Each structure stands twice: as C-alpha cells, then as structure tokens.
Amino acid sequence: MKQDQQIVYTNNEIKIKNTYVMLTKSKIGSGSFGEIYNGYNINTNEKLAFKLELSSSKSRQLAQEYKILKALQGYSKK
C-alpha cells in the first residue's frame, strides 16, 4: 500500500481524502482524452465516476470539462 497525505493506494482502489474511493479494477471506458473508472462516496455510498487524464497529454480537456459542468449545474429545463 502506497500512502500520500490525502491519497491511499491499494491493489484495487484509490482512496481520496478519506471520502472518495476509485475502483481501479472497474474501468467504465477510455478514449482519446482519458480513462473513466467507477467509484463511490464513502460517507453516502453515492456512485461516482472518476475521469483521469495523463499529465503529459498534449490536449488537456479536464479543466475545460470542469468549467462546463459547473456552468450546467445551475441550469434547469423549463
């Protein structure tokens, strides 16, 4: 087990800030811009998806996707 101050790595999962767990053996998919894994919130058991992007990627997409998702959070259909 490898441990960081906020991240704990095991064979099957990565625990983040003792709140989130990414299941490293449960890949949902992958594409040109990254890989997506299943996970969950430890406190609420809410299912989550984690998207990873290589830091060496020439086309960085996660920051742009984050901005779009934040903008859409306040949007509701009428």
FIKOLZA-1660 file (N, C-alpha, C; in steps of 0.1 Angstrom, whole numbers, plus 5000, padded with zeros to 4 digits):
% residues 78
   i   px   py   pz ch aa at
   1 5008 4988 5000  A  M  N
   1 5000 5000 5000  A  M CA
   1 5009 5012 5000  A  M  C
   2 5006 5021 4991  A  K  N
   2 5014 5034 4990  A  K CA
   2 5005 5045 4996  A  K  C
   3 5011 5054 5004  A  Q  N
   3 5002 5064 5010  A  Q CA
   3 5008 5078 5008  A  Q  C
   4 4999 5087 5006  A  D  N
   4 5002 5101 5004  A  D CA
   4 4994 5108 5016  A  D  C
   5 4996 5120 5018  A  Q  N
   5 4988 5127 5029  A  Q CA
   5 4973 5126 5026  A  Q  C
   6 4968 5127 5014  A  Q  N
   6 4954 5128 5011  A  Q CA
   6 4950 5116 5003  A  Q  C
   7 4959 5107 4998  A  I  N
   7 4956 5096 4989  A  I CA
   7 4962 5083 4994  A  I  C
   8 4954 5073 4994  A  V  N
   8 4959 5059 4998  A  V CA
   8 4957 5050 4987  A  V  C
   9 4967 5044 4982  A  Y  N
   9 4967 5034 4971  A  Y CA
   9 4967 5020 4976  A  Y  C
  10 4958 5011 4971  A  T  N
  10 4959 4997 4973  A  T CA
  10 4958 4990 4960  A  T  C
  11 4958 4977 4960  A  N  N
  11 4958 4970 4947  A  N CA
  11 4945 4972 4939  A  N  C
  12 4934 4974 4945  A  N  N
  12 4921 4975 4938  A  N CA
  12 4914 4989 4939  A  N  C
  13 4920 4998 4947  A  E  N
  13 4913 5011 4948  A  E CA
  13 4923 5022 4952  A  E  C
  14 4918 5034 4950  A  I  N
  14 4925 5046 4954  A  I CA
  14 4915 5054 4963  A  I  C
  15 4919 5056 4976  A  K  N
  15 4910 5064 4985  A  K CA
  15 4915 5078 4985  A  K  C
  16 4906 5087 4983  A  I  N
  16 4910 5102 4983  A  I CA
  16 4903 5109 4994  A  I  C
  17 4912 5116 5002  A  K  N
  17 4907 5124 5013  A  K CA
  17 4898 5117 5023  A  K  C
  18 4899 5104 5024  A  N  N
  18 4891 5095 5032  A  N CA
  18 4876 5097 5030  A  N  C
  19 4872 5101 5017  A  T  N
  19 4859 5104 5014  A  T CA
  19 4855 5097 5001  A  T  C
  20 4864 5096 4992  A  Y  N
  20 4860 5090 4979  A  Y CA
  20 4869 5078 4976  A  Y  C
  21 4863 5068 4969  A  V  N
  21 4871 5056 4965  A  V CA
  21 4869 5054 4950  A  V  C
  22 4881 5053 4943  A  M  N
  22 4881 5050 4929  A  M CA
  22 4885 5035 4928  A  M  C
  23 4876 5027 4921  A  L  N
  23 4879 5013 4919  A  L CA
  23 4887 5011 4907  A  L  C
  24 4900 5008 4909  A  T  N
  24 4910 5008 4898  A  T CA
  24 4908 4995 4889  A  T  C
  25 4901 4985 4893  A  K  N
  25 4898 4974 4885  A  K CA
  25 4884 4974 4879  A  K  C
  26 4878 4986 4880  A  S  N
  26 4864 4987 4874  A  S CA
  26 4864 4999 4864  A  S  C
  27 4871 4997 4853  A  K  N
  27 4871 5007 4843  A  K CA
  27 4858 5007 4835  A  K  C
  28 4852 5019 4834  A  I  N
  28 4840 5021 4826  A  I CA
  28 4843 5022 4811  A  I  C
  29 4854 5029 4808  A  G  N
  29 4858 5031 4794  A  G CA
  29 4870 5040 4793  A  G  C
  30 4874 5042 4781  A  S  N
  30 4886 5050 4778  A  S CA
  30 4884 5056 4764  A  S  C
  31 4892 5067 4762  A  G  N
  31 4891 5073 4749  A  G CA
  31 4904 5081 4746  A  G  C
  32 4903 5090 4737  A  S  N
  32 4915 5098 4733  A  S CA
  32 4920 5107 4745  A  S  C
  33 4910 5111 4754  A  F  N
  33 4914 5121 4764  A  F CA
  33 4915 5115 4778  A  F  C
  34 4913 5102 4780  A  G  N
  34 4914 5097 4793  A  G CA
  34 4907 5084 4796  A  G  C
  35 4907 5080 4808  A  E  N
  35 4901 5068 4813  A  E CA
  35 4891 5071 4823  A  E  C
  36 4879 5063 4824  A  I  N
  36 4869 5066 4834  A  I CA
  36 4867 5053 4842  A  I  C
  37 4867 5055 4855  A  Y  N
  37 4865 5044 4865  A  Y CA
  37 4853 5046 4874  A  Y  C
  38 4848 5035 4878  A  N  N
  38 4837 5035 4888  A  N CA
  38 4843 5039 4902  A  N  C
  39 4834 5044 4910  A  G  N
  39 4838 5047 4924  A  G CA
  39 4826 5050 4932  A  G  C
  40 4829 5055 4944  A  Y  N
  40 4818 5059 4953  A  Y CA
  40 4822 5068 4964  A  Y  C
  41 4813 5075 4971  A  N  N
  41 4815 5083 4982  A  N CA
  41 4814 5074 4994  A  N  C
  42 4824 5074 5003  A  I  N
  42 4824 5065 5014  A  I CA
  42 4813 5069 5024  A  I  C
  43 4810 5082 5026  A  N  N
  43 4800 5086 5036  A  N CA
  43 4786 5084 5031  A  N  C
  44 4783 5085 5018  A  T  N
  44 4769 5085 5014  A  T CA
  44 4766 5072 5005  A  T  C
  45 4777 5065 5001  A  N  N
  45 4776 5054 4992  A  N CA
  45 4771 5057 4978  A  N  C
  46 4771 5070 4975  A  E  N
  46 4767 5075 4962  A  E CA
  46 4777 5070 4952  A  E  C
  47 4772 5065 4941  A  K  N
  47 4781 5060 4930  A  K CA
  47 4786 5072 4922  A  K  C
  48 4799 5071 4918  A  L  N
  48 4806 5082 4912  A  L CA
  48 4814 5076 4900  A  L  C
  49 4818 5085 4891  A  A  N
  49 4827 5081 4880  A  A CA
  49 4839 5091 4881  A  A  C
  50 4851 5085 4880  A  F  N
  50 4863 5093 4880  A  F CA
  50 4869 5093 4866  A  F  C
  51 4873 5105 4861  A  K  N
  51 4879 5106 4848  A  K CA
  51 4894 5110 4851  A  K  C
  52 4903 5102 4845  A  L  N
  52 4917 5105 4846  A  L CA
  52 4923 5109 4833  A  L  C
  53 4932 5119 4833  A  E  N
  53 4938 5124 4821  A  E CA
  53 4953 5124 4824  A  E  C
  54 4961 5119 4815  A  L  N
  54 4975 5119 4816  A  L CA
  54 4981 5133 4817  A  L  C
  55 4989 5136 4827  A  S  N
  55 4995 5149 4828  A  S CA
  55 5004 5153 4816  A  S  C
  56 5008 5143 4809  A  S  N
  56 5016 5145 4797  A  S CA
  56 5008 5147 4784  A  S  C
  57 4995 5147 4786  A  S  N
  57 4986 5148 4774  A  S CA
  57 4987 5162 4768  A  S  C
  58 4988 5162 4754  A  K  N
  58 4990 5174 4747  A  K CA
  58 4977 5182 4747  A  K  C
  59 4966 5176 4747  A  S  N
  59 4953 5182 4747  A  S CA
  59 4946 5181 4760  A  S  C
  60 4948 5190 4769  A  R  N
  60 4942 5189 4783  A  R CA
  60 4928 5193 4782  A  R  C
  61 4919 5184 4786  A  Q  N
  61 4905 5186 4785  A  Q CA
  61 4897 5187 4798  A  Q  C
  62 4903 5181 4809  A  L  N
  62 4896 5181 4822  A  L CA
  62 4892 5195 4827  A  L  C
  63 4901 5204 4826  A  A  N
  63 4898 5217 4831  A  A CA
  63 4886 5224 4824  A  A  C
  64 4886 5222 4811  A  Q  N
  64 4875 5227 4803  A  Q CA
  64 4862 5220 4806  A  Q  C
  65 4863 5207 4808  A  E  N
  65 4851 5199 4811  A  E CA
  65 4845 5203 4825  A  E  C
  66 4854 5206 4834  A  Y  N
  66 4850 5210 4847  A  Y CA
  66 4842 5224 4847  A  Y  C
  67 4847 5233 4839  A  K  N
  67 4841 5246 4837  A  K CA
  67 4827 5244 4831  A  K  C
  68 4825 5236 4821  A  I  N
  68 4812 5233 4815  A  I CA
  68 4803 5227 4825  A  I  C
  69 4807 5217 4832  A  L  N
  69 4799 5210 4842  A  L CA
  69 4794 5220 4853  A  L  C
  70 4803 5228 4858  A  K  N
  70 4799 5238 4868  A  K CA
  70 4789 5247 4863  A  K  C
  71 4790 5252 4850  A  A  N
  71 4780 5261 4844  A  A CA
  71 4767 5254 4843  A  A  C
  72 4767 5241 4840  A  L  N
  72 4754 5234 4838  A  L CA
  72 4748 5230 4851  A  L  C
  73 4755 5230 4862  A  Q  N
  73 4749 5227 4875  A  Q CA
  73 4737 5236 4878  A  Q  C
  74 4738 5249 4875  A  G  N
  74 4727 5258 4878  A  G CA
  74 4716 5258 4868  A  G  C
  75 4718 5251 4857  A  Y  N
  75 4708 5251 4846  A  Y CA
  75 4697 5241 4849  A  Y  C
  76 4684 5245 4846  A  S  N
  76 4673 5236 4847  A  S CA
  76 4664 5238 4836  A  S  C
  77 4659 5227 4830  A  K  N
  77 4649 5229 4819  A  K CA
  77 4636 5234 4824  A  K  C
  78 4630 5242 4816  A  K  N
  78 4616 5248 4820  A  K CA
  78 4606 5242 4811  A  K  C
% end
